[in-house]
Structure formats: C-alpha cells, structure tokens
Amino acid sequence: MNEKDQKLFNRIRELAKEKNAIILAHNYELPEVQDVADLTGDSLALAVQASKTDAEIIVFAGVHFMAEAASIVCPDKKVLFPVPEAGCAMADMLTARELVRKKEELPGVPVVTYVNSSAEVKALSDICCTSANAIQVVKWTGADEVLMTPDRNLARWVARHTDQKIHYWDGYCPVHDALTVEAVSKAREAHPGALLMAHPECPAEILDMADAVRSTSGMLAFASESDAKEFVVATENGLLHQLRKQNPDKQFYHASADMICDDMKMTTLQDVLDALENEEPVVRVPEEIRTRALRAVRRMMEVPRDAG
C-alpha cells in the first residue's frame, strides 16, 4: 500500500471508531477496500452480520442492491453507500413491473428470488435465496414448480438438483455469463494440477468442468478445507485477494483475466472516507417495501442448512 492509501486507510479506521461505524466490503471490491473493511463476504451475509452489531452507521462497499439489503435488514442503522452509480446489471434485468406480469402468467407459482435483485423485486417474492442455498430453498418450498429470478444460470443449476419444474427469468451476470470453455480450458492447461472452482452464475458448460460449484463464501471454505495447493477460480477476480490472504500457502489463478466487474471496482478508499465524513449518500428502502422484502429474506433464513 502506498503512502497516500495508508493515510486514507488510517483516517478511515479512526473515523469509523469515532462514529461507531462498521465498514462492509464485498469479496469483489478492490483489495485495499477489502482490507479497510471490518467485514468482507457475500452481500446478504454481510448485512445480517452487521445487524448483530451495535454499530450506528454502515458503510457498504459494493453495489446498490447490497446497500438496499443492509437497509432492509438493519432499519435502525444509517446505511451509507459511497458510490451511488455502482449498480448490478443482473439486478437491473428484472423490474417490479415485469415480475408482476410474470406472476400473472404463472398464477400460484411461488417466486424464489436471488438476493442479487432490487428491494422492489424482493418485496414481490415469496422467498429469497443465495447462490449458496438456492437448491435447499427451492426444495424447501415443497412446490411442484417455482419461478426463479433473476439469474437463469443459477436457476438451471438448481434444476439439475431437483425434480421440481423451474421457470426462470432470463437474466444473468455479464461477467460470469461471458466466461467461455476455451478460456477455462486454457487456464486448466496452464495449471494442470489445479482444482477448478466455479460460481453458479457461470453457464452450464463451465459448471460441467468444475471440481466444485460454490458461492464466493463457499469457495473460501472449499479452498481452506481442501488438501489441494492450486486452484483455478471461475468468478470475479476480486475474490482472489481474500483467497490468497486466507491461504498464503496455496496458489490461486483466475479462469479469465476478463472476469472483472467495473461496478465492483468503482469504490475507492477516498470514496469510503468521504462517505464517513459527510455521512452520505444514504440508502433507505421505503418502509412498505422494506417490510415485504424482509419477509422474503426471513423466510429464507428459516430454511434448514441441510434442507433437501
């Protein structure tokens, strides 16, 4: 870390302590932003962890739906979102109006919505899921058929592991969906002894090649628990920072140098400091939407980990 970044880092930590603030950073954020955070991880898990603290302020380094999730779960805390322009292409692929129309086409079919979605979409859903628990959540509904939104690749992955009929919205993460078999094959050829970990947002043909299909937190756990010493990682390249920090004796390689989410790289240390100093921009989900979205999130939390 250069001298300028070190000064920013130190000031952020001082100010966070002074203001009783907690800094959250998603696993895809810039390395220095991850390092200054109190907690790093997956979006909803971070919000839930923050809700269990006595912090009065949350600074969320991530994308917009993540700050919304913090507002949904932590209504008593001020949620600061340093870069309002940082969005999620997948979340933007499904609007509340579109979901209303889709539900009319499938009357009575429960809606299982990935947390990578807007608060308005969550509020119209029966239950939420994460990439780690999607299979368990769908099975737990007990429904003969479900509608999964907004990620088609996650839905197709779930469909492989259940006898239920899966309808899905045709959304996707551009970073994961663009990964090709050719790119992964080249990475495996370059590192023949490495295990391939892939995120379920990847296309089916990539998941077919994987030794383990996991969420980002699942990849961290898998890499830590595995006896293997080398891994090819098929997800946004920001995760390699945490993988390397937590496993200094192991080697991690990206599946493709192109797996970079520009929105996840928008937030800088200066942005985090500015947000803390000014206590803005603030994200607050309207109460009527928040309570309905929270209901879908809480239902997910009721699903036993070993369900299905």
Residue pairs with C-beta under 8 A, 6 or more apart in sequence:
1 9
1 32
1 35
5 32
5 269
8 269
8 270
8 272
8 273
9 32
9 35
9 36
9 269
11 273
12 23
12 36
12 269
12 272
12 273
12 276
13 36
15 21
15 273
15 276
15 277
16 22
16 23
16 38
16 59
16 276
19 56
19 57
19 276
19 279
20 54
20 55
20 56
20 57
21 55
21 56
21 57
21 58
21 59
21 80
21 276
22 38
22 39
22 50
22 53
22 55
22 57
22 58
22 59
23 36
23 37
23 38
23 39
23 59
23 61
23 272
24 37
24 38
24 39
24 40
24 46
24 47
24 49
24 50
24 58
24 59
24 60
24 61
24 62
24 66
24 70
25 33
25 34
25 36
25 37
25 39
25 40
25 61
25 62
26 40
26 41
26 42
26 43
26 46
26 61
26 62
26 63
26 66
26 238
26 264
27 34
27 40
27 41
27 42
27 216
27 217
27 220
27 236
27 238
27 239
27 242
28 62
28 216
28 236
28 237
28 238
28 239
28 261
28 264
28 265
29 37
29 40
29 61
29 62
29 238
29 264
29 265
29 267
30 238
30 265
30 267
30 268
31 238
31 241
32 269
33 61
33 267
33 268
33 269
33 272
34 40
34 238
34 241
34 242
36 269
36 272
37 61
39 46
39 49
39 50
40 46
40 242
41 49
41 216
41 217
42 130
42 131
42 132
42 215
42 216
42 217
43 62
43 65
43 66
43 69
43 115
43 116
44 69
44 73
44 115
44 128
44 130
44 297
45 130
45 217
46 60
46 62
46 66
46 70
47 60
47 66
47 69
47 70
47 72
47 73
47 74
48 73
48 301
50 58
50 70
50 73
50 74
50 77
51 73
51 74
51 77
55 77
56 77
56 78
57 77
57 78
57 80
57 276
57 279
58 70
58 74
58 77
58 78
58 79
58 80
59 80
59 82
59 272
59 275
59 276
60 66
60 67
60 70
60 79
60 80
60 81
60 82
60 283
61 82
61 267
61 271
61 272
62 86
62 264
62 267
63 86
63 87
63 88
63 91
63 263
63 264
64 81
64 84
64 86
64 87
64 88
64 91
64 283
65 88
65 91
65 115
65 116
65 117
65 118
65 119
67 79
67 80
67 81
67 283
68 118
68 119
68 283
68 285
69 115
69 119
69 297
70 77
70 79
70 283
71 79
71 119
71 283
71 284
71 285
71 290
72 119
72 122
72 285
72 290
72 293
72 294
72 297
73 294
73 297
75 287
75 290
78 279
78 282
79 282
79 283
79 284
80 275
80 276
80 279
80 280
80 281
80 282
80 283
81 275
81 281
81 282
81 283
82 267
82 271
82 272
82 274
82 275
82 281
83 266
83 267
83 271
84 281
85 263
85 266
86 263
86 264
86 266
86 267
87 263
88 116
88 263
89 173
89 174
89 263
90 116
90 117
90 150
90 151
90 171
90 172
90 173
90 174
90 201
91 116
91 117
91 118
91 121
91 150
92 118
93 150
93 169
93 170
93 171
93 172
94 117
94 118
94 121
94 149
94 150
94 169
94 171
95 118
95 120
95 121
96 118
96 120
96 121
96 123
96 124
98 169
99 111
99 121
99 124
99 125
99 149
99 169
100 124
102 147
102 149
102 169
103 109
103 111
103 124
103 147
106 145
106 147
106 167
109 143
109 145
109 146
109 147
109 167
110 126
110 127
110 141
110 143
110 146
110 147
111 124
111 125
111 126
111 127
111 146
111 147
111 149
112 125
112 126
112 127
112 128
112 129
112 134
112 137
112 138
112 141
112 146
112 147
112 148
112 149
113 121
113 122
113 125
113 127
113 128
113 129
113 148
113 149
113 150
113 296
114 128
114 129
114 130
114 131
114 134
114 148
114 149
114 150
114 151
114 154
115 122
115 128
115 129
115 130
115 297
116 150
116 151
116 173
117 125
117 149
117 150
119 285
119 289
119 290
119 293
120 289
120 293
121 149
121 150
122 128
122 292
122 293
122 296
122 297
123 289
123 290
123 292
123 293
123 296
124 292
125 149
125 293
125 296
126 141
126 296
126 299
127 137
127 141
127 296
127 299
127 300
127 303
128 137
128 296
128 297
128 299
128 300
129 137
129 138
129 148
129 300
130 215
130 300
131 154
131 199
131 200
131 201
131 215
131 216
131 218
132 214
132 215
132 217
132 218
133 300
133 303
133 305
134 148
134 154
134 157
134 158
134 200
135 157
135 158
135 161
135 162
135 308
136 303
136 304
136 305
136 306
136 307
136 308
137 300
137 303
137 307
138 146
138 148
138 158
138 162
138 164
138 166
138 308
139 162
139 164
139 307
139 308
140 303
140 304
140 307
140 308
141 164
143 164
144 164
144 165
145 164
145 165
145 166
145 167
146 164
146 165
146 166
146 167
147 167
147 168
147 169
148 154
148 155
148 158
148 166
148 167
148 168
148 169
149 168
149 169
149 171
150 169
150 171
151 168
151 169
151 171
151 172
151 173
151 201
152 168
152 169
152 170
152 171
152 172
153 172
153 173
153 176
153 177
153 200
153 201
153 202
153 203
153 204
154 200
154 201
155 166
155 168
155 169
156 166
156 168
156 204
157 200
157 204
157 207
157 213
158 166
159 166
161 308
162 308
172 201
173 201
175 236
175 259
175 260
175 261
176 199
176 201
176 202
176 203
176 234
176 235
176 236
176 259
177 201
177 202
177 203
178 258
179 202
179 203
179 206
179 234
179 255
179 256
179 259
180 256
181 205
181 206
181 209
183 255
183 256
183 258
184 196
184 206
184 209
184 232
184 234
184 255
184 256
185 209
187 194
187 196
187 232
187 253
187 254
187 255
187 256
188 194
188 196
188 209
188 232
190 253
191 230
191 232
191 251
191 253
193 228
193 229
193 230
194 228
194 230
194 231
194 232
194 251
194 253
195 211
195 212
195 226
195 228
195 230
195 231
195 232
196 209
196 210
196 211
196 212
196 231
196 232
196 234
196 255
197 210
197 211
197 212
197 213
197 214
197 219
197 222
197 223
197 231
197 232
197 233
197 234
197 235
198 206
198 207
198 209
198 210
198 212
198 213
198 214
198 234
198 235
198 255
199 213
199 214
199 215
199 216
199 219
199 234
199 235
200 207
200 213
200 214
200 215
201 235
202 234
202 235
206 234
206 255
207 213
210 234
212 218
212 219
212 222
214 221
214 222
216 235
216 239
219 233
219 235
219 239
219 243
220 239
220 242
220 243
220 246
223 231
223 243
223 246
223 247
223 250
223 252
224 246
224 247
228 250
229 249
229 250
229 251
230 250
230 251
230 252
230 253
231 243
231 250
231 251
231 252
231 253
232 253
232 254
232 255
233 239
233 240
233 243
233 252
233 253
233 254
233 255
234 255
234 256
234 259
235 255
235 259
236 259
236 260
236 261
236 264
237 254
237 257
237 259
237 260
238 260
238 261
238 264
238 265
240 252
240 254
243 250
243 252
244 250
244 252
275 281
285 293
